[in-house]
Amino acid sequence: MKSMAYRKDPCRTPQARQLRQNMTPQEEKLWYGCLRNYPVKIYRQRVIGQFIVDFYCYSARLAIEIDGAQHYTPEGLAYDAERTSILITMGLKVLRFKNEDVDEHFHNVCKRIDTEIKTRCAFFEKQKK
């Protein structure tokens, strides 16, 4: 896996702060019901390069995105594909969930995130040795 070298766009920090204060209902549900007290540090609305990801786990190099309807327009799909490609080149994995997944399959979403974090953290721990 590639190293985690990226520059944070400082102009995006105020927007990230505003997004943290105005999370969607699905982001709130995932944050307060699963990620906030997770054993590994997870950040909300984290600036990574030129982007703001919904949730980010540095230890697992994992970005978690919760996608609303705007992500499923032709423009939204194209933007997300390009964005994901750039994040991958930075050494990140991107997990995407629909709003409906969080609403209707919350336990499965949390389980998938948990499995991914544990797997990736174990991999990166082995890389250190």
C-alpha positions in Angstrom: 0.0 0.0 0.0 1.1 3.5 -0.7 2.2 5.9 2.0 -0.2 8.3 3.6 1.4 11.5 2.2 -1.0 14.3 1.4 -1.4 18.0 2.0 -4.6 19.3 3.7 -6.2 22.2 1.9 -6.5 24.8 4.8 -9.2 26.7 2.9 -11.5 23.6 3.4 -11.2 23.6 7.2 -14.0 26.1 7.9 -16.3 24.2 5.6 -15.4 20.9 7.4 -16.2 22.5 10.7 -19.6 23.7 9.4 -20.3 20.2 8.1 -19.5 18.7 11.5 -22.1 21.1 13.0 -24.7 20.2 10.4 -24.5 16.5 9.9 -27.2 14.6 8.0 -29.5 12.4 10.0 -27.6 9.3 8.7 -24.2 10.8 9.5 -25.5 11.5 13.1 -26.8 8.0 13.4 -23.6 6.5 12.3 -21.4 8.8 14.4 -23.4 8.6 17.7 -24.4 5.0 17.3 -21.2 3.4 16.1 -18.1 5.6 15.3 -17.8 8.2 18.1 -16.7 5.7 20.8 -15.0 3.2 18.4 -11.7 1.9 20.0 -9.6 3.4 17.1 -9.9 7.2 16.6 -12.3 8.2 13.8 -12.7 11.8 12.6 -15.8 13.4 11.3 -15.8 15.6 8.2 -12.0 15.3 7.8 -10.1 17.4 5.2 -7.9 15.1 3.1 -6.1 16.9 0.3 -8.7 18.9 -1.5 -11.6 16.8 -0.2 -13.7 16.5 2.9 -14.6 12.9 3.7 -17.6 12.1 6.0 -15.5 9.9 8.3 -11.8 9.0 8.4 -9.8 6.5 10.3 -6.1 7.3 10.0 -5.0 4.0 11.6 -6.8 2.0 8.9 -6.4 4.7 6.2 -10.1 4.4 5.6 -12.5 7.0 4.4 -16.2 6.3 5.0 -18.8 8.1 2.9 -22.5 8.3 3.4 -24.2 9.1 0.1 -27.5 10.9 -0.3 -29.5 11.3 -3.5 -27.2 13.9 -5.0 -24.5 11.3 -5.4 -26.6 9.3 -7.8 -27.0 11.9 -10.5 -24.7 11.5 -13.6 -22.6 14.5 -12.3 -22.5 13.1 -8.8 -21.4 9.7 -9.9 -18.7 11.1 -12.1 -17.4 13.3 -9.3 -17.4 10.5 -6.8 -15.5 8.2 -9.1 -12.8 10.8 -9.7 -12.6 11.7 -6.0 -12.4 8.0 -5.0 -9.7 7.4 -7.6 -7.6 10.3 -6.2 -8.1 9.1 -2.6 -7.0 5.6 -3.6 -3.8 7.1 -5.1 -3.2 8.7 -1.6 -3.2 5.2 -0.1 -6.8 5.2 1.2 -9.6 2.8 0.9 -13.1 4.4 0.5 -16.2 2.7 1.8 -19.5 4.1 0.5 -22.9 3.5 2.0 -26.3 4.9 0.8 -28.4 6.8 3.3 -30.9 3.9 3.0 -28.2 1.5 4.2 -27.6 3.4 7.4 -31.4 3.8 7.9 -32.4 0.2 7.1 -29.3 -1.9 7.7 -27.5 -0.1 10.4 -26.1 -3.1 12.1 -24.6 -4.4 8.8 -23.1 -1.1 8.0 -21.4 -0.9 11.5 -20.2 -4.5 11.1 -18.7 -3.9 7.6 -16.9 -0.8 8.9 -15.6 -2.7 12.0 -14.4 -5.6 9.8 -12.6 -3.2 7.4 -10.9 -1.2 10.2 -9.7 -4.4 12.0 -8.4 -5.9 8.8 -6.6 -2.8 7.6 -5.2 -2.0 11.0 -3.8 -5.5 11.3 -2.2 -5.1 7.8 -0.6 -1.8 8.7 0.7 -3.2 12.0 2.4 -6.0 10.2 4.0 -3.5 7.8 5.6 -1.7 10.7 7.5 -4.8 11.8 
